[in-house]
Amino acid sequence: MAASLTAVEAFVLAALGVFELANLSSIRLTMGVTTSVFFLAAAAGLAWCAWSLWKVRRWARGPVVMAQLIQLGLAWNLWAGETKPLSVALAVVALVVIVGLVHRSSTEVLERESYG
């Protein structure tokens, strides 16, 4: 579950990067390009971590948990006003991924990969 949701998050970040590129304007060219590069790089990193979790690579847990903590902070900042539904969605996905990664079964499988 955690790997699948992380892959979905990577896809959404990639889509945001592409949309940002598609909406470049000469007025904010530098900001648009750097934002796109950031989103696409973050998407690539999350996709790699999702694939690594799927392949039971222990090292991927830390970066994914960190990304979820950042996402929880973003959800907190979006809580007010019209963005409340987005805030709830971000928080729920982040919490499901974190719980999935620290669940006993996940921990046992990831630890087994490290030692044997």
N, C-alpha and C positions, 0 to 999 in steps of 0.2 A: 504494500500500500504506500509506504513512504517513498519508495523509488518511483512509483507511478505518478504520485502527486508532484514529486520534484521534477519529473519530466514534463508534466503539464505546466508547471511554473516556468520552466526553461522555454517552452513553446510560447507562452504569453510574453515573456521578456523579449524573445526574438521577434514576435509580431510587433511589439511596441517599438523596437529598433527599426524595423522595416517601415512602419507607419511614420516614424519620425523622419526617416530618409525621404519618404515620399512627399512629405510636407515641408521640405527645406525652402527657405526664402533667403534672398540676398541680405535682408536686414539682420537676420540672426543665423547666418551661415555657420560660423564657428561653434556656436552653442548647439545648433542642430546636429552638426557632424559629431561633435564630442559626445552628445547625449546618445546618438545612435550607436557609436562605437562602444560606449559604456554598456548599453542594454544588450548589444550583440555579444560582447565579451562575457557579461554576466550570464547570458543564456548559454553560451558555450561551456562555461564552467559548471553551471548547474546541470546541464545535459550530461557532461562527463561524469559528474558525481552521481547522477541518477543511474547511469549505465554501470558505474562501478559498484553502487549498492546492489543493483540487479545481479551483478557478477560476484557478490559477497566480498567486497573489498572493504576492510575495516577502516582504512584511512578516510573514506568518503563521508563517514558519519559526522565528523567535526565540522567540515565546511557546510554541510547541509544544515546542521543544527544552527550554525552561525547565521546562515541565510534566513532561517525561520525566525530567529530572534530579531533580526533586522526587519523582517516582515511584520512581526508583532509590534515593533516600534512604529512602523508606518501605519498599521491599523489603528494604533492609539491616536496618532496625529490626525487621522481621517474621521474620527468618531463624531465630530460635530456636524450638524446640518445635513445637507443632501447626500453626503458621502457615507452616511452611516451604514447602508447596506453593503457597500464595498468594504468598509472597515470590518464588518462582521464576517464577510466571506474570507478576507485575508487572514483574520485571526483564527477562524475555524480551520482553514487549510493548514496554517502554520502549526496549530496545536495538534492536529491529527498526525502530521508528519513527525513532530517531536515525540509524541506518545508512541508512534510506531517504531521510532528509532531506539527508544529507551525501554520498549517492552521486553520482557524476559526472553521471549523466543528470539527476537531480533538480536539481542545481546549475546545469547548463547551461540547463535549461528555465526555472528561476526567474530566472536572470541575464538570459536573453533577454527575459523579460517586462519587466524594468526598463529595458532599453536599446533596445528596438526592437520 
